[in-house]
Amino acid sequence: MAMMATRQERGERTRGRILEAAAGAFAEGGYAATSLNAIVAASGLTKGAFYHHFDSKEELALAAFRYKQEQLVARSAAAITDAHDAPAALRALLCERAAALREDPASRAVLRLGAEFRALASPDPEFVGFQELAIEMFAELLRRGQDEGTIRRGLDPRATAELLFGAIVGMDDVWHFLGGDDLERRSEELVDLLVEGLAVDAEQRNDTRKERR
């Protein structure tokens, strides 16, 4: 059993090594311009060890996208645990996400691959499903805000979460083609704009507090 566990752990480490190398390569060159041979070379593994884990570039790209997406979501979610309300949590989430993209260039594979996959006439259903991870996180944040009286109750959490997701994707695209390292500033500006539309005003917030008493 111990030997099997060790073999499994070794396989997971190798898979992680491949995904890190792939994410870095895709972040820099994109899907179309990045060859499997280049990723194999970057991973430092033999082709046999590499192909034991992934059979195709598409399979690898989807796995690399998911791998870095989960890291981004986990780090962003951890940043909101101490936020005093939903608008503050939204600000902390987007700013932490921007910091993660700055500090880990390989995580930008989420942006690069996401843009390329979305441009396809029929994106892979698995990739489409991956978007649920981020959208549902926003929906839960909106539900929290409605419960605490900081987000307008008339908004549909799911529909609004999809709009938030679209706004962030658009911000990412603009940041990418305009260049620069100001995603954190852009994220702050986006939150300022979003909160204006999402948050209840002071009078509504007081009414909500009275209802709870």
C-alpha positions in Angstrom: 0.0 0.0 0.0 2.8 2.4 0.9 4.5 1.7 -2.5 1.2 2.3 -4.3 0.7 5.6 -2.4 4.3 6.7 -3.3 3.7 5.8 -6.9 0.5 7.8 -7.0 2.1 10.8 -5.3 4.9 10.6 -7.8 2.4 10.6 -10.6 0.6 13.6 -9.2 3.8 15.5 -8.9 4.7 14.7 -12.5 1.3 15.7 -13.7 1.6 19.0 -11.8 5.0 19.6 -13.3 3.6 19.1 -16.8 0.6 21.4 -16.1 2.9 24.2 -14.8 5.1 23.9 -17.9 2.1 23.8 -20.2 0.4 26.8 -18.5 3.6 28.8 -18.8 4.0 28.0 -22.5 0.3 28.6 -23.3 0.3 31.9 -21.4 3.3 33.1 -23.4 2.5 31.8 -26.9 -1.2 30.8 -26.9 -2.7 27.6 -27.9 -2.2 27.6 -31.7 1.5 28.7 -31.6 2.6 26.3 -28.8 3.7 22.8 -29.8 3.6 19.7 -27.7 7.3 19.2 -28.3 8.0 22.6 -26.8 6.0 21.8 -23.7 7.7 18.4 -23.4 11.1 20.1 -23.5 10.0 22.7 -21.0 8.8 20.0 -18.6 12.1 18.3 -18.7 10.4 14.9 -19.0 10.8 12.2 -21.6 8.1 11.9 -24.3 7.0 8.6 -22.8 6.5 10.1 -19.3 4.7 13.0 -20.8 2.3 11.0 -23.0 1.5 8.7 -20.1 -0.5 11.7 -18.7 -1.8 13.5 -21.8 -2.7 12.1 -25.2 -3.2 15.4 -27.1 -2.6 19.1 -27.0 -6.3 19.9 -26.6 -6.5 17.6 -23.5 -3.5 19.2 -22.1 -4.7 22.8 -22.7 -8.0 22.1 -21.0 -6.3 20.5 -18.1 -3.8 23.4 -17.8 -6.7 25.9 -18.0 -8.6 24.1 -15.2 -5.4 23.7 -13.1 -4.6 27.4 -13.1 -8.3 28.4 -12.9 -8.7 26.5 -9.7 -5.6 28.1 -8.2 -6.9 31.5 -9.1 -10.4 30.9 -7.7 -9.0 29.3 -4.5 -6.6 32.3 -3.9 -9.3 34.8 -4.7 -11.9 33.1 -2.4 -9.4 33.0 0.5 -9.0 36.7 0.2 -12.7 37.4 1.0 -13.0 35.5 4.3 -12.4 38.6 6.4 -14.4 41.0 4.2 -17.1 42.8 6.3 -19.7 42.8 3.5 -20.3 41.5 0.0 -19.1 44.7 -1.8 -15.9 44.6 0.2 -15.6 40.9 -0.6 -16.0 41.6 -4.4 -13.3 44.3 -4.2 -10.9 41.9 -2.3 -11.6 39.1 -4.7 -10.9 41.0 -7.9 -7.8 42.7 -6.4 -6.4 39.4 -5.2 -7.1 37.8 -8.6 -5.2 40.7 -10.3 -2.3 40.2 -7.9 -2.1 36.5 -8.6 -2.0 37.1 -12.3 0.9 39.5 -11.8 2.8 37.3 -9.5 2.4 34.1 -11.4 2.7 34.7 -15.1 1.8 31.0 -15.8 -1.7 31.8 -14.4 -2.3 34.0 -17.4 -2.9 30.8 -19.4 -6.4 31.2 -18.1 -6.7 34.5 -19.9 -4.9 33.4 -23.1 -6.5 30.0 -23.5 -9.9 31.4 -22.4 -9.8 34.0 -25.1 -8.8 31.5 -27.8 -11.4 28.8 -26.8 -14.2 31.4 -26.6 -13.4 32.5 -30.1 -14.2 29.0 -31.5 -17.5 28.6 -33.2 -18.2 25.6 -30.9 -16.1 25.7 -27.8 -15.4 22.4 -26.1 -18.3 21.6 -23.8 -15.8 20.8 -21.0 -14.3 24.3 -21.3 -17.8 25.8 -21.2 -18.5 23.9 -18.1 -15.4 25.2 -16.4 -16.9 28.7 -16.4 -19.4 27.6 -13.8 -16.7 27.6 -11.1 -16.2 31.4 -11.4 -19.8 32.3 -12.1 -21.2 30.4 -9.1 -18.6 32.0 -6.9 -20.0 35.4 -7.9 -23.6 34.2 -7.5 -22.9 33.1 -4.0 -21.3 36.5 -3.2 -24.4 38.2 -4.5 -26.7 36.0 -2.5 -24.6 36.9 0.6 -25.0 40.6 -0.2 -28.8 40.2 -0.6 -29.0 38.4 2.7 -27.0 41.0 4.6 -28.8 43.9 2.9 -25.8 45.3 0.9 -26.8 44.1 -2.6 -30.2 45.0 -4.2 -32.7 42.2 -3.7 -34.3 42.7 -7.1 -31.3 41.3 -8.9 -31.2 37.7 -10.0 -28.0 36.3 -8.5 -27.3 33.9 -11.3 -28.0 36.3 -14.2 -26.1 39.1 -12.5 -23.2 36.7 -11.8 -23.0 36.0 -15.6 -22.9 39.7 -16.3 -20.1 40.2 -13.7 -18.2 37.3 -15.3 -18.6 38.9 -18.8 -17.4 42.3 -17.5 -14.3 40.7 -16.0 -13.6 38.7 -19.2 -13.9 42.0 -21.2 -11.5 43.7 -18.7 -9.0 40.9 -19.2 -9.2 41.2 -23.0 -8.7 45.0 -22.9 -5.8 44.7 -20.5 -4.2 42.0 -22.7 -4.3 43.9 -26.0 -3.5 47.3 -24.6 -0.6 45.9 -22.6 0.8 47.2 -19.3 0.8 45.9 -15.8 -2.2 47.8 -14.4 -4.7 45.0 -14.0 -5.0 45.8 -10.3 -5.9 49.4 -11.0 -8.4 48.3 -13.7 -9.9 45.8 -11.2 -10.4 48.6 -8.6 -12.1 50.8 -11.2 -14.3 47.9 -12.3 -15.4 47.3 -8.7 -16.2 51.0 -8.2 -18.4 50.9 -11.3 -20.1 47.6 -10.3 -20.8 48.5 -6.7 -22.6 51.6 -7.9 -25.0 49.4 -9.7 -25.2 46.5 -7.3 -25.3 48.0 -3.9 -28.3 49.3 -2.1 -28.4 53.0 -1.0 -28.2 54.0 2.7 -32.0 54.4 3.0 -32.6 50.9 1.7 -29.9 49.4 3.9 -31.6 51.0 7.0 -34.9 49.6 5.9 -33.3 46.1 5.6 -31.9 46.4 9.1 -35.3 47.4 10.5 -36.9 44.3 8.9 -34.4 42.1 10.7 -35.3 43.5 14.1 
